[in-house]
Amino acid sequence: QPVLTQPPSSSASPGESARLTCTLPSDINVGSYNIYWYQQKPGSPPRYLLYYYSDSDKGQGSGVPSRFSGSKDASANTGILLISGLQSEDEADYYCMIWPSNALGVFGGGTKLTVL
Amino acid sequence: QVQLQESGPGLVKPSQTLSLTCTVSGGSISSGGYYWSWIRQHPGKGLEWIGYIYYSGSTYYNPSLKSLVTISVDTSKNQFSLKLSSVTAADTAVYYCARGEYDYRTPHFDPWGQGTLVTVSS
């Protein structure tokens, strides 16, 4: 199974922006896939945040603030979750996901975001 | 508002079959358009997609678990189920059910059940 690489941890201060990355293996082109992002707080199930394919093809989960946004860095073969205007409630684990095929969904290992 | 709730034994013996059910409320599995899914999370670890089923019965399983997993649907009860055979301690995890909804190419999971911890131990 492909491995999606996420930094284990990240931190930022309230009001700042956090940029969380999800790097795909070199044999999977980030440009060809929807990149999904989920947020999970301790003791709770994951929450769907958004998906990003391109600027003209993206979607936001119900009730998810617009300060959560997605993008891609093709040169780094990476999906990006940007959280602007960080709030203490954004402290959580964040998981990316792709579907290399309809019969295989793969999650990244997750990034623990600390809001200092 | 659709809600999902997992149920089943919290303790399973090694080599036995883990069986869980997800009850869907606030919407009908038979309405179509959604893929009813199972995902698990090992203690303190990340998420692993197990598989999903369409209301018609079509299934897709994670290749790493395919030989051990069966997902079925009971539209009359508005439930879908997971069976994982020959379990070992490595199958100890929180098991989530979730609704998969397609975004043109592939689905996202929303909503999720609260999850149920299944421990494999003698």
Chai-1 contact restraints between the chains, C-beta under 6 A:
chainA,res_idxA,chainB,res_idxB,connection_type,confidence,min_distance_angstrom,max_distance_angstrom,comment,restraint_id
A,N34,B,D103,contact,1.0,0.0,6.0,A-B,restraint_1
A,N34,B,R105,contact,1.0,0.0,6.0,A-B,restraint_2
A,N34,B,T106,contact,1.0,0.0,6.0,A-B,restraint_3
A,Y36,B,H108,contact,1.0,0.0,6.0,A-B,restraint_4
A,P45,B,Y96,contact,1.0,0.0,6.0,A-B,restraint_5
A,P45,B,W112,contact,1.0,0.0,6.0,A-B,restraint_6
A,P45,B,Q114,contact,1.0,0.0,6.0,A-B,restraint_7
A,P45,B,G115,contact,1.0,0.0,6.0,A-B,restraint_8
A,P46,B,W112,contact,1.0,0.0,6.0,A-B,restraint_9
A,Y48,B,H108,contact,1.0,0.0,6.0,A-B,restraint_10
A,Y48,B,D110,contact,1.0,0.0,6.0,A-B,restraint_11
A,Y51,B,D103,contact,1.0,0.0,6.0,A-B,restraint_12
A,Y51,B,H108,contact,1.0,0.0,6.0,A-B,restraint_13
A,G59,B,D103,contact,1.0,0.0,6.0,A-B,restraint_14
A,Y95,B,L47,contact,1.0,0.0,6.0,A-B,restraint_15
A,W99,B,T106,contact,1.0,0.0,6.0,A-B,restraint_16
A,A103,B,Y60,contact,1.0,0.0,6.0,A-B,restraint_17
A,G105,B,W49,contact,1.0,0.0,6.0,A-B,restraint_18
A,F107,B,G46,contact,1.0,0.0,6.0,A-B,restraint_19
A,F107,B,L47,contact,1.0,0.0,6.0,A-B,restraint_20
A,G109,B,G46,contact,1.0,0.0,6.0,A-B,restraint_21
A,G110,B,G46,contact,1.0,0.0,6.0,A-B,restraint_22
